[in-house]
Amino acid sequence: MASSSVKARNSNTKLLSSHGAGSNSLSLSKFEGFEKKESLQSSLKQVEQYETAFKQIKEASGKNNLDDLVDMFVKWETKIFSRFSFINDMIAENDKLDDEIATIEREIASY
């Protein structure tokens, strides 16, 4: 996000240079002020979105404390990862058994 801000600032500087930043032109400080205002408005909008999402999560989970929510998500993540690992182990074991079955079937077919 910072690189887009730098690009926008460079673009604004080029715009001023190409139009001659004289007494009748907008000054760079006005552009920077506008850019800061846009950035602030964007940040405030994002904070509102986070607050709305947090409110929805609180209502759905019944947890009002952010620390409790984080703990709950960490526990869920641990449980989900544990199940994911178990499933991967079962798949690996199944693949191994499939290979053994195929080997035995080839041996049977060779007799």
C-alpha positions, 0 to 999 in steps of 0.5 A: 500500500505504501508503494501505491502512495509513493507512486501517487505522490510521484505522479502528482509531482510530475503533474505539477512539473509538467503544468508549471507549479507557478503562482496560478497552479496548485502547490505540492503541499495542497496535493499532499494534503489532499492525499493525506485526507484521502488516506485518512478517509480510506483508513477510517472506512477500513476501521468501520469495516473491521468494527462491523465484522467484529460486531458480527463475530461477537454476535455469532460467537457470544464472545464480547472480549477480543482476547476471548475471540482470539483464544477461541480462534487459536483453539479452533485452528489447532483443532483443525490443523490436528484433524488436517494432519490426521487426514494426511496421515490416513491418506498416506497410509491408504496410498501405502496399502494401495501399493501393497495391494497392487504388488500382491495382485501382480504376484498372484497374477504371475502364478 
